[in-house]
Amino acid sequence: MEQKRYDYLVVGAGVFGAIVAWRLHRAGRRVLLIDKREHTGGNLRCERIEGIDVHRYGAHIFHTSNPRVWEFVNSLVPFRPFVNSPIANFEGQLYNLPFNMNTFYALWGVTTPEEARAKIDEQRSEYDIAVPQNLEEQALKLVGRDIYERLIKGYTEKQWGRACRELPAEIIRRLPVRFNFDNNYFDDRWQGIPDGGYNALFDALLEGIDIRLGCDFFANRAELESMAERIVYTGEIDRYYDYCFGRLEYRSLRFETQTLHRENFQGVAVMNFTDSRTPYTRIIEHKHFAATQSPYTVITHEYPQPWGNGCEPYYPINDARNNTIYALYRAKAEQDERTIFGGRLAEYRYYDMHQVVERALETKLP
């Protein structure tokens, strides 16, 4: 029998695939990593424009409270501190996120936590909702009318492409409400961005590993599968099994990036547009991630859109229908002794970066 050239074929050069490939390579396994894009790094890929590290596929701020995860990424490349303090723009009115005393002062003019609590409790009491049946009812039960209508409803409906009344309540089982003036969006112990951008992180992970870019697994499946004993797969799980239980649904994004000959466009890295009439959900001004000194700035408008016709799948839609279908694929995958599935698409879960890192570090590798 002809000997396989590689021990493992890793499909996808994003976070999960790159870390698993790194682990296998360090263990002395022969690894081939492929990606259909012409670059590594998946959605974390950066591009240097006018001296500014531009996040090509949306804003990515690494945050975690897991010491193992933080120590691991910093062992590859040093992370510089970055505090995510986004601004919400509702029809030209600006509010701090997450919801805190700065937000409540802008909404109602209240100046003490007691006044803010009383206002929220007053608005929550207007709705007799014992068990919320959808996202709208969940939000009203948690924070009341003003916060929901100004800062949640429009943004969420644009993001998911359907009315909040049609979205499951589970999406926002809790909302961060702070009765202090802290604008730090994350509660995690550590947060930051790699020095030199995320490309430096992937360069460190993939040093010495055989890589093929612009390589579509499904266009060359038979050949690629014949080259390795085992497979690590990070793409859409339903496609891997030829949609045998039906197609899973996703939401996609479109990015429009501009270089402007001005030093500062909006004064913050991320501004969310929470009204329903603005077609994009946010504007990212990349130079603020690193306080870059440049006479130019680069901004990206982020537009949610339906998935299909060659669009990238970004967000699993974890409603009852899709979760039922995914459970069938997961059961099939658990019986697949040759293939390891991992990452947001292969596990059909809306993971944050640190969660994918943790999964990649903990996944058992035969």
Stockholm file with secondary structure:
# STOCKHOLM 1.0

chainA/1-366         MEQKRYDYLVVGAGVFGAIVAWRLHRAGRRVLLIDKREHTGGNLRCERIEGIDVHRYGAHIFHTSNPRVWEFVNSLVPFRPFVNSPIANFEGQLYNLPFNMNTFYALWGVTTPEEARAKIDEQRSEYDIAVPQNLEEQALKLVGRDIYERLIKGYTEKQWGRACRELPAEIIRRLPVRFNFDNNYFDDRWQGIPDGGYNALFDALLEGIDIRLGCDFFANRAELESMAERIVYTGEIDRYYDYCFGRLEYRSLRFETQTLHRENFQGVAVMNFTDSRTPYTRIIEHKHFAATQSPYTVITHEYPQPWGNGCEPYYPINDARNNTIYALYRAKAEQDERTIFGGRLAEYRYYDMHQVVERALETKLP
#=GR chainA/1-366 SS CCCCSEEEEEECCSHHHHHHHHHHHHTTCCEEEEESSSSSSGGGCEEEETTEEEETTSCCCEEESCHHHHHHHHHHSCEEECCCCCEEEETTEEEESSBCHHHHHHHHCCCSHHHHHHHHHHHHTTCCCSSCCSHHHHHHHHHCHHHIIIIIHHHHHHHHTSCGGGSCGGGGSCCCBCSSCCCCSCCSSEEEEETTCHHHHHHHHHTTCEEEESCCTTTSHHHHHTTEEEEEECSCHHHHTTTTTCCCCEEEEEEEEEEESSSCSSSSSEEEECSSSSSCSEEEEGGGGTTCCCSCEEEEEEEEEECCTTCCCCEECCSHHHHHHHHHHHHHHHTCSSEEECSTTTTTCCCCHHHHHHHHHHSCCC
#=GC SS_cons         CCCCSEEEEEECCSHHHHHHHHHHHHTTCCEEEEESSSSSSGGGCEEEETTEEEETTSCCCEEESCHHHHHHHHHHSCEEECCCCCEEEETTEEEESSBCHHHHHHHHCCCSHHHHHHHHHHHHTTCCCSSCCSHHHHHHHHHCHHHIIIIIHHHHHHHHTSCGGGSCGGGGSCCCBCSSCCCCSCCSSEEEEETTCHHHHHHHHHTTCEEEESCCTTTSHHHHHTTEEEEEECSCHHHHTTTTTCCCCEEEEEEEEEEESSSCSSSSSEEEECSSSSSCSEEEEGGGGTTCCCSCEEEEEEEEEECCTTCCCCEECCSHHHHHHHHHHHHHHHTCSSEEECSTTTTTCCCCHHHHHHHHHHSCCC
//
